Amino acid sequence: MRPLLILCCAAALACGDSGDATTGASASEATGPTSLPGSSGDSSTVTPTGTPTTDSGATATATSGDSTAGISASTTGGGPKFDLGAMPDAGSDACNGETGGNQPEFSYIWVANSAEGTISKIDTQTLVEHGRYRVRPDSAGSPSRTSVNLSGDVAVANRTGGVTKIYADPADCTESNGQPGIQTSNNNVALDWGVEECIAWYTPSAFTTQRPVAWAPGTLNPATCKYEDQKLWTAGGQSGVSESLVVHRLNGETGALEDTIAMPDVYHGYFGAYGGAVNQAGDFWFITYDLPSTLVRVDAKTLAYEKFSVPDGLCPYGFAVDSKGRPWTGSFCQASARFTPETQTWDQFPVLGYGLQQDAEGRMWIADYSLPGTRAIDAESLAILDTIPLDSFSVKGISIDFYGYVWVVDMDHSAFRIDPDDKSVMSYGGLVGPYTYSDMTGWGLSNVANPPG
């Protein structure tokens, strides 16, 4: 039996929208290489396994203070940097796996290449890209938000409609193209749609704008060491049609649409629902972009929903739920904010930013575009604990990996990995028009489903 990934070790970032009030960037305007440096092979080349080969030209740099040194892409970090409580390949004693619960089975960050219509799977320890995947048959979906489930598999939403699930482990992929063996990408070259066999499913939609996507925890079966009944939330609507917002819940195994909740009383505007995440119970929280902005919770059992007005002056952007079940939103005007469901109150803090995610020490990291870089916020006092600038013209997404590193994705071509202890930085520079800021590693869901401590 292969080791089980229980806390989920994979991820990807998301979003690049026209009409951005701060940058004015759109997915079609996002800059980045049109072809990857040093890419070898043809996009239709098939590979029989998921074993990584080389970085195919992507670079990694290590930065400490003012010095920058080139390093090998195969350089690895140490063990986990914090007490996870239960490691990603651990759970019940029967499902500890070969590593004995001391190391994750694997740890990936999944980054949507919005301009290319693909998603990249990058090893968080080696910074090697282990696969790139088209996420819609026409490769024109403008992929954005991502979510990683407790099995380690990713789902990615296309802004122009449709959601796709991709298996993290090639051992889970199944024969579908009539060729012997499993054909799947193992570097930064995506295989053609229909050739790639690690696409679990693709579910189209009639939405003209579709952004939030969030896995619910599901249930661990100790007899099989697999998660069952995993559901996927998503939301969308029609651009510019005010009463068109709809929430869908999909079967995580098949992608079949199981539940539809129309919300004509939630203002859609042009962009509609913008960011989403779940709490420990699997309830779906999301926030809308256009003013008047609304925070919404959908009950996982009853499918009833409740609405909460967002304070005047905030401009919601990135979205996360912390280990105590509190929704947070980054904002590009006035302040960012935390919502406490028990008291139905908002608390604001004077940092403007986009994506955000909480680490195991209770720090909420937010992508601050004005630095540019990231700041750590105390989740209780809302005090600024740390500030780390980055060599990037515009940062967007934040995600924490299972070794405690903080990842920041910009909207050019880079993903930065920060050691929060010594502030050293490594970067992967082989992305194509990334514009993403959701749960890219799966730590966000794990932090909610299995709170540290």
Backbone hydrogen bonds, N-H to C=O, Kabsch-Sander energy under -0.5 kcal/mol:
donor,donor_aa,acceptor,acceptor_aa,energy
4,L,89,D,-0.6
6,I,4,L,-0.9
6,I,88,P,-9.9
8,C,150,L,-0.5
10,A,441,T,-4.9
20,D,17,D,-0.9
20,D,25,A,-0.7
24,G,20,D,-1.3
27,A,16,G,-0.8
29,E,26,S,-0.7
30,A,26,S,-1.2
39,S,36,L,-1.5
45,T,42,D,-2.3
53,T,186,N,-0.9
58,A,55,D,-1.4
62,A,69,A,-2.4
63,T,425,V,-2.5
64,S,67,S,-1.7
67,S,64,S,-1.6
69,A,62,A,-2.2
71,I,60,A,-1.5
75,T,72,S,-1.7
81,K,403,Y,-0.9
84,L,82,F,-0.9
86,A,84,L,-1.7
90,A,87,M,-2.3
95,C,92,S,-1.9
96,N,93,D,-1.2
100,G,97,G,-1.2
101,G,96,N,-0.6
102,N,99,T,-1.2
108,Y,9,C,-2.8
109,I,122,I,-2.4
110,W,11,A,-0.9
110,W,440,M,-2.1
111,V,109,I,-0.6
111,V,120,S,-2.1
112,A,13,L,-0.7
112,A,110,W,-0.5
113,N,118,T,-2.6
114,S,112,A,-1.3
114,S,433,G,-0.6
115,A,432,V,-0.6
115,A,433,G,-0.9
116,E,113,N,-1.2
116,E,432,V,-0.7
117,G,113,N,-1.6
118,T,113,N,-1.5
119,I,133,Y,-1.7
120,S,111,V,-2.9
121,K,131,G,-3.0
122,I,109,I,-2.5
122,I,120,S,-0.6
123,D,128,V,-2.7
124,T,107,S,-2.7
127,L,123,D,-2.1
130,H,121,K,-2.8
130,H,128,V,-0.6
131,G,121,K,-0.9
133,Y,119,I,-2.2
135,V,117,G,-1.6
139,S,136,R,-1.8
144,S,157,A,-2.8
147,S,155,A,-1.9
149,N,153,D,-2.7
152,G,149,N,-1.7
154,V,166,I,-1.8
155,A,147,S,-2.7
156,V,164,T,-2.4
157,A,145,R,-2.4
158,N,162,G,-2.8
159,R,142,S,-2.1
160,T,141,G,-2.1
161,G,158,N,-2.0
163,V,203,T,-2.1
164,T,156,V,-2.3
165,K,201,W,-2.5
166,I,154,V,-2.7
167,Y,198,C,-2.5
172,D,169,D,-2.6
173,C,170,P,-1.0
174,T,197,E,-0.9
182,I,48,P,-0.8
183,Q,181,G,-0.6
184,T,47,T,-1.8
184,T,182,I,-0.6
190,A,188,N,-0.5
191,L,132,R,-0.6
195,V,192,D,-1.9
196,E,192,D,-2.0
197,E,183,Q,-2.8
200,A,165,K,-1.8
200,A,198,C,-0.8
201,W,165,K,-1.2
203,T,163,V,-2.9
208,T,237,G,-2.2
209,T,237,G,-1.5
210,Q,159,R,-1.7
211,R,235,A,-1.0
214,A,233,W,-2.2
216,A,231,K,-2.7
219,T,228,E,-2.6
221,N,226,K,-2.8
224,T,221,N,-0.7
225,C,221,N,-2.4
226,K,221,N,-1.0
228,E,219,T,-3.2
232,L,250,L,-2.0
233,W,214,A,-3.0
234,T,248,H,-2.2
235,A,212,P,-1.1
236,G,246,V,-2.2
237,G,209,T,-1.8
239,S,237,G,-0.5
240,G,269,G,-1.8
241,V,238,Q,-2.3
242,S,240,G,-0.7
244,S,241,V,-1.5
246,V,236,G,-2.7
247,V,261,I,-2.5
248,H,234,T,-2.9
249,R,259,D,-2.2
250,L,232,L,-3.1
251,N,256,A,-2.9
252,G,230,Q,-2.1
252,G,250,L,-0.5
255,G,251,N,-3.1
258,E,249,R,-2.5
258,E,256,A,-0.5
259,D,249,R,-1.8
261,I,247,V,-2.9
262,A,260,T,-0.5
263,M,245,L,-2.7
266,V,263,M,-1.9
267,Y,265,D,-0.6
268,H,242,S,-1.8
272,G,268,H,-1.4
274,Y,287,I,-3.2
275,G,287,I,-1.1
277,A,285,W,-2.4
279,N,283,D,-1.4
282,G,279,N,-1.8
284,F,298,V,-1.8
285,W,277,A,-3.1
285,W,283,D,-0.6
286,F,296,V,-2.1
287,I,275,G,-1.9
288,T,294,T,-2.0
289,Y,272,G,-2.1
295,L,308,F,-3.1
296,V,286,F,-2.9
297,R,306,E,-2.2
298,V,284,F,-2.7
299,D,297,R,-0.5
299,D,304,A,-3.1
303,L,299,D,-2.0
306,E,297,R,-2.1
308,F,295,L,-2.6
310,V,293,S,-1.7
314,L,311,P,-1.6
315,C,333,C,-0.6
317,Y,318,G,-0.7
317,Y,330,G,-2.0
319,F,437,Y,-0.5
320,A,328,W,-1.8
322,D,326,R,-2.3
325,G,322,D,-2.1
328,W,320,A,-3.1
329,T,337,A,-2.5
330,G,318,G,-1.8
332,F,315,C,-1.3
335,A,333,C,-2.3
336,S,349,F,-2.0
337,A,329,T,-2.2
338,R,347,D,-2.7
339,F,327,P,-3.1
340,T,345,T,-2.6
343,T,340,T,-0.6
344,Q,340,T,-1.7
345,T,340,T,-1.3
347,D,338,R,-2.7
349,F,336,S,-2.4
351,V,349,F,-2.5
353,G,331,S,-1.9
354,Y,367,A,-2.2
355,G,396,K,-2.8
357,Q,365,W,-2.0
359,D,363,R,-2.6
362,G,359,D,-1.6
364,M,377,I,-3.2
365,W,357,Q,-2.9
365,W,363,R,-0.7
366,I,375,R,-2.3
367,A,355,G,-2.7
368,D,366,I,-0.9
368,D,373,G,-1.8
369,Y,367,A,-0.8
371,L,368,D,-0.9
373,G,368,D,-1.9
374,T,388,I,-2.5
375,R,366,I,-1.8
376,A,386,D,-2.2
377,I,364,M,-2.6
378,D,383,A,-2.9
379,A,362,G,-1.5
382,L,378,D,-2.0
385,L,376,A,-3.3
385,L,383,A,-0.6
386,D,376,A,-1.2
388,I,374,T,-3.0
390,L,372,P,-2.8
392,S,390,L,-1.8
396,K,409,V,-2.8
397,G,409,V,-2.0
399,S,407,W,-1.9
401,D,405,Y,-2.2
404,G,401,D,-1.7
406,V,418,I,-2.4
407,W,399,S,-3.4
407,W,405,Y,-0.5
408,V,416,F,-2.5
409,V,397,G,-1.9
410,D,414,S,-2.2
411,M,394,S,-1.7
415,A,428,Y,-2.2
416,F,408,V,-3.4
417,R,426,M,-3.7
418,I,406,V,-3.3
418,I,416,F,-0.6
419,D,424,S,-2.5
423,K,419,D,-2.4
425,V,63,T,-2.1
426,M,417,R,-2.4
427,S,61,T,-0.6
428,Y,415,A,-2.7
429,G,59,T,-1.0
431,L,413,H,-2.2
433,G,412,D,-1.2
433,G,431,L,-0.5
435,Y,112,A,-0.8
436,T,14,A,-0.5
437,Y,14,A,-0.9
439,D,146,T,-0.8
440,M,438,S,-1.3
443,W,400,I,-0.5
446,S,442,G,-2.1
447,N,443,W,-3.1
448,V,444,G,-1.0
449,A,445,L,-3.2
450,N,446,S,-3.0
